[in-house]
Amino acid sequence: MSVRHVSGTQLARLLGELPQERPFYAALARAVRGLVLNGRLPLRVRLPAERDLAAALGISRTTVTAAYDRLRDEGYVESRQGAGSWTALPRAERPAARQAVTRFGIAHTADGGWPHEEPVDLGCAAPAAPAVFDDAVAEAVAELPRHAAGPGYEPAGLVELREAVAARYTELGAPTRPDQIMVTTGAQQAISLLTQTLLDPGDAVLVERPTYPHALDAVRRRGARLVPVGVTGGWDLDLLAGSMRQAAVRMAYTIPDFQNPTGHLLDDAGRTALIEAARAADAFLVVDETFAELAHDPAAPRPRPVAAHDTGGRVISIGSASKLLWGGLRIGWIRATAPLVRRLAMARESVDIAGPVLEQLITWRLMPRIEDVRAERAATLTRNRDALVAALRELLPEWEFTVPDGGMTLWARLGAPVATSVAEAAWRHGVRVTPGPVFGVDGVLEDCLRLPYVLDPRTLRTAVERLARACHEAETAPIARPLPAYV
């Protein structure tokens, strides 16, 4: 298998416009170090030869040599005579084996205690039920007796719900038959079923960095190899395609719709390029559309589903009711070819036989109301997002972020690799927040935090006030022992 590498042209594009400070080699080294720390340049990737990067940047080879030397001294590059240089992390920054953490991404406070203030949960990105929920529940309960006469086991899901989901895909530009839909117990089961069915131990799986942590867990449980590609600044499709080919990936897992956690949205041209990259690598393309219906302007033009650009059955789509409709409605689905759906349904029978009938009926009754729910979510999330943005700009102006046009999360860059320290300090101040490394591989993303904005503006303001105190505490605290990694 080929060693993963990045060309001089690709690295120059990732670096962008370098600061014109002197000495220039130090600025170049700092920029490359930043790419490693924020995950845009993966670890253990071979760097371009010094002359190739010099040519791509239009600078002297001596300058690149000095930058590589500094990176080697700092531990961000490792080299072997005659074999080239690879990206790395300094040994002191590599995650140690550590204790279990809570579902919010951090453990107890350093002294084993808990904060005295009523905690604000910024570790959870899930909304309360919409206004139309009660009506849908009443209608579903009225429908339940019609199903009670049978066994209630439908491994692929209730026909009514499969028809409704297929109709929604067709409406959005991806013609779909009901036999191409399988209903699952949430999107997480969908991801687990796909990894168990399509992957063998040792297979390579391309993942975005940052990405949904439980997808990483599912791939790890299967014994597959993670191949991360950074998307902090958006998708570099040329780099992504090269990574697919070089690592000979079997599957790529992507979140092109208001990506979790960055909020980025991939356009139609990018979606076509993504499919071409998967086709060139002969890989399955698993597309997580959990946030796809959560545009903050529901009337704005939206890209078509990735499956609408696919003509070869390579795209497998995952959807969920939990973000748009309600977090407690544990209903998801897979859109794939009919033969793969049948195969997945058979695999599912050894796990939980079938999904809950009542929850499927509730989701089915909510589907005709989806535009009303989208409008309600858009109004609430836009209000909350704007409140969070205003509080951050006032109280933590040094933090950087892109204001998302959809989804439920804001990805904040702190300017220093202190995210885990800030998260632990925040918990002592009564805020649960998830640090960047939870969403990545190899311990990078320590300069980022994910901040959901599903809570009301007043609560979000309180959370940011506590985060500001926690950030000050983390910045002024002495250097602590290495912190445990997310497992």
C-alpha positions, 0 to 999 in steps of 0.5 A: 500500500502506498505511503500517504503524501502531500504534494508541494502544490497541495501543501502550498494551497493549504498554507494559503498566503503566508505572513511576510514577517522575518525570518520567513522560515519561522513563519513557514514552520509556524504555519505548517505546525498550525495545519498539523494542530488543527487537523488540516494536515494529517499525522504520519503523512509524508511532506513534499521534498524541500525543492518541490515545496520551495517551487510551489511557494516561490521561495528558496530551498534554503528557507524550506530546509530551515523550516523543516529543521525547526519543525523537526526540533519541535517534534512536528516532523520526523525524518529518516535518511533517504525516506523523507519527512513525515508530520508528527506530534511532539511526544509531550503532546501525544495523548496518554492512556487515560481514564474514561470520560463522561458523555460530555467529553470531560471527567470529574474536576481535578479534585474529584468534585463537581461544580456548585453552580447549576450546570449548563450543558453545551455538550449536547446538540439536540432540540426539544420537540416541535410545536406539532409533536403532540398532534403527530403523537395523537395520530400515531397512537390512533394508528397503532391498533391497525398494526397491533394485529400483526407481529410488529417486526419489520426489519426494514421498517414500516412501509408507511415510513419508508414510503414517506422518506423515499418521497422526501428524497424524490422531492429533493431531487434524488428519485428513490423507491421505498425498497431503497430505504431501511429504517434504523434505531437512530443514525448511530445504528445506521452507521454501526450496521454499515461498518459491520456489513461493509468493512473487514478488520484492517480496511481503510476508512476516510473520515473528516477531521473534525467529525462525529465522534460516534462514527469514529467509535463504530469504525474503531470497533470494527477494527478498520483503519481511520484515514483523517482529512482536515475540513476545519477550513472546508473541504479540499477535494483534491487532497481528499481524493488523493488520500482516498487513492493513496490509502486505498480506502474501502469507505469514506464517511462524510457530513456535507450538510452543515458538517458536525461540528464545523457547520460547513455546507458542501455545494453541488459541484463539490458533491459531484467531485466527492462522488468522482473521488470515491469512484476513482478509489472504488470506495463506498461513500457514506453520507451523513445527512442528519443536519441536512434539513436545518438551514437557518433560512429554509427558503434559501436554495439548497444543494441537492442530496449527494445521492442525486449526483450518483449514477452508480449506486455508490452513495449510501445516505444516512438520515435521522429524525433526532435533530430536526424532529426530536432528540428522543425520537430514536428513528433513523434511516439508510438510503442505498440500493435495494440489494444492500437494504435487504442485506442490511435488514438481515444483518439487523435481525441479530441486533434488535430485530426491528425498530419500535412501531410507535416511534416509526408511526410518530415520525411518519405523521411528522413527515407531512409537517416537515416544512413547518418544523423546518421553519420553527427550527430555523427561527429558534436556531437563528435567534440562539446562534446570534445570541451566542455569536454576540456573547462570544464577540463581546466576552471572548473576542480573541476566539475565531469562528465562522458563523454557520448558515445551518446546523446546531453547532459553532466551531470555535478556534481558541488561538492556543492548544488549550481546549481540554484545559478550558473544558475541564476549567469550564466544568468547574465553573458549571459548563459542560463543553466538548473539546476539539480532540473528541472530534478527531484522531491522534490528539490534534484539534486542541485549539478548538471547542464545539459550541451547540446553540440549542439552548435559549439566549439567556442560558447561552449568555450565562454559558459564555460568561462562565467560559470566559472565566474558565478560559482565563483560569486555564491560561493562567494555570501552571502546566498540568500532567497530560490529560486523558484522551476520548475513548 
